Structures are given as structure tokens and as C-alpha cells.
Amino acid sequence: MNPLLDVPDHPEPYQPRSGQRGSGFLTEPLTWGTTPSATVGPYLAIGLTWPDGVWAAAESTEGAFWIRGRVFDGNGDVVPDAMIETWQADPDGRFPSPEDPRGAASYPGFRGYARSATVDPPGEYGIFTLKPGRVPDGDGGLQAPHVDVSVFARGMLDRVVTRIYFADEADANAEDVVLRSLPDDESRATLVATPSADGYTLDIHLQGERETVFFAV
């Protein structure tokens, strides 16, 4: 035996293995406590935003603009710790992804993907991008130009998914299979961004009378 270690030849266990029934360490029915995956809050912000996250298009890209808006909860209060994630086609209606069945596209100054936190100013998001082109709808037609949006926020165990359309694409919007599937103009309006001084504006309402249309995906 190593003289530096004072270990008996047959040491007694310090304690039974914890978690083993009958050991004295698990005498009641097993229950699960809350874990980070069930307590959405401060964990949400860690590693999800990037310094250049708002730039779906490079700052100097010709024709690029801002899409801005606020995120509201069911009480009508702004949500100061949400995150907006967007994904979209380029102006030619192609995606910078190998999963595009037509092949990955590469449009100068454009990556198609953006993330914006609603921290500063509180409750507001903004992404800098290009207007997407029309993409196939799977039934032989074309979808109207739109941006796919995921919203992450406190109190939500999973994201919610919506879209941003554009008010100045009225003809294309009238043909869009998704917009036509909605029951009325009021619900469609929750997805349509209106022109602003530097691009477009659309607020997102997570609940309440003005709740944005969200999709099951």
C-alpha cells in the first residue's frame, strides 16, 4: 500500500448510493423538479444573439431596408427580453441553403438569416434585409414575398412561428395560399407590414385581442 495514503485494507462505504430505493436517500415517491428547460427566463439570452445578428443583408447592400416593430404580451405591455429570428429567400426567390431543392443560391451581400433582441429600445426589434422574391407554393403557384419569423420570449417553452408580408405587394398577397387560408381581413392584417420612412413596420402581439396569427409547424 502506498505509505502516503492512509487507506484501510477493507474500507467501509461512506454512504449508500444516493437515489437507490431502500437506501434512506429515496424514501418518498420519485418526483421531478423544475429544470432550465422548464423555467424560461434568464437562460433565454445566453448565446442566442450575435453582434451582427440584425444584418440579413450587409449594410451597404443596394435596395436593403429595415423591418422594425414591437413585441407585446397579452396585457399590451412590450416584452423587453424577446428574440426575433428571421429566414427568407433572396430577391430572386432563392434560399442560401443546400436544402433548397433548386440548389443553394448566393446573392451578393445577403445571408437570409437574422436575429434581433428586443432589449434596446425595450420591446423593439429590427432587422436589415432585402425584399424576398416569390417562391413556389407546392401547388403550382407562387407565394407572395414574405419573411418567416420565429419568436422566443419569457414564459414560452417553445417558439411561435409567424410571417411578415408586405402591404405594397397587394396583387401577390391576394394570390398567396397562406393568406387566403385565413378567415378574415383582420387576421391577415396581423401579418402585413406597412411602409415606413426606412422600410417597413409590423408589431407582433403574443396574445390578446390583436394576437398575431401563428402557425403550427
N, C-alpha and C positions, 0 to 999 in steps of 0.2 A: 504494500500500500504506500502511496506517496506520503512521505513524512510531513509534507507541507499541509496536508489535508487531514483534519481530524474527523474522519468518517467511520462510524461503526461498521463492522462486518455485515450486519443484518439490520439496516436502519428501518425503523417503523415509519409508515406513511405519515406525512404531516397532516393530511386531511383526505377524506374520501373525494373522489372525482365529483366536482360540482355538476349539477344537472342530472345526476343519476337518481332515479326514484329509490326511496328507502335509505338514502344516504344521510338524510337530515337536512339536505340542502334543497330539496324539492318535495315539500310535504303537502302542497296545495296543487289543485289543477293547473296545468301549464297555461299561461296567458301571455299574449304578445303586447308589448308596449309600443308607443309611437316611435317611429324612426325617421330619419331625414326625409325619406320618400313620402312620408305621410304628414309632414309638417312644413308645407311650402312656405317659405319666408326668407330668412337671410341666405339660405342655400342657393336661392334662385340666381343671385347676382354673380356668383363665383364663376369666373371663366367663360361667361356666356356672351359678353360684349367684347368688341375689338376696337382699338383706337381708330381704325379706318372703316369701321363697320357700316357707316351710313352711305358709303360710296359704292352703289351698284355700278355706277359709271364714274370714270375719272373726272375730276373737277373741270378740266378743260375740254371735255368731250362736246362736240358741236351738237346742238339740239337737246342737251340734257336739261333737266329741271328738278325741282323739289316737289315731293309729295309730303304734305305735313298734316297733322291732325292731333287731336287729344283723345285719350282713353278715359272713359268714365265707368264707374261702378254702378250698381243698382240704385244707389241713393242719389246719383247725379254728381258725385264728387269725383274729381280727377284721381287717377291711380298713378302715384309718383314713382312706382317701382316695377312697372311692367316692362316687357321687352317685345318689340315687333320684329318679326323675321319675314323677309320677302324673297320670292323666287319668281322669275319671269322669263319670257322669251325676249330675244333682241328685236330691233325694228324690222328685221326680215322674217320674224316668226319662227326663229330657230333658237335652240337652247344650247348653252355652253356645257353640255353634258354628254358623255358616251351613251347614256340611257335614252337619248332622243333616237327613235328608230330611223330617222333620216340621217343620223350621224351627228357627232358633236360639231357645233359651229364656233367660230371665233370672230367676234365683232370688235373692231378696234376701240379700245377704251372702255370696254363693257365686260363685267363678270356675271351679271344677272342675279346676284345674291347680296342681300344686305341685312344688317341688324341695327336696330336703334333702341336704346333705352329711353324711358320716359322720366328721366331724372332731372334734367336741366334744359329748359324750364320744366317745373313739375307737371307731370301728366302729358307732356307733349312729345311726339315722335316726329322724325323727319328722315327721309331717305332721298338721295340724289340719284336720279336714274334716267333712262330713256323710255319713250313710249314703246311698249311691245307691239310687235306685229300680230296679225291674226294667225291662230293655229287651228289645225283640224279638230272637229268636234266628235269624230268617231262615227258619224252618220252621213258622211259625205259633204257636210257643210263646214263652215268656219266659225270659230268662237270670236266674239268681239275682243279687242285689245283689253287685257286685264293683267293684274298683278296678283299672284297668290300670296296670302298673308297668314302667318301663324302668330297668335297672341299668347304670351306666357305672363302670368301675374300671380300675386299672392292669393292664397286661398283656392287655387286651381291645381288639382292633381295632374291635370293633363292640359295641353294646349287646346285652344279653339282655333278653327280654321275658317277664313273668310276670303273675300276677293275685293279688289279695287278695280272698278270700271271707270270710264271717263265720260263726262257729260257731253263733250263735244264729239262723241262718236255715236250719235243718236241712231243713224241707219244701221250700223253694225250691232249696236245694243239691241235693236228691235229684232234682229235675226238670231241672237245668242240663245242657245238651247238652255243654258242655266238661268239666265234672267227670265226667259219665257216660262220656266217651270215655277216661278214664284207666284204667289196668289194675287198680289195686287201691286199697284204703283208705289204704295207706301213702303212695302218691304224691299222692293227693288231699289228705292232711293237710298236705303242704308248702305248700298254697295257702290254708289256712283259718286265719284269725286268731282267737285266743281272747280272751274278755273280760278286761279288766284294771281297775285302780282308776279310770283316767281315760279309758278307751276300749278299745282292742284291741292285741294284741301278735302279731307274726309275724316270726320270723327268716328270713333269706334265706341259703342255702348255695350258693355258686357251683359247687362240686364236692364230691366225696366221697360217703360212704355216705348222707348225709342231703340230697343235692343237691335243690334246689328244681326243680320242673317248669318248664321254659322252653319257649316256643312259637316256631315258625318263622313269621315274619311278613314 
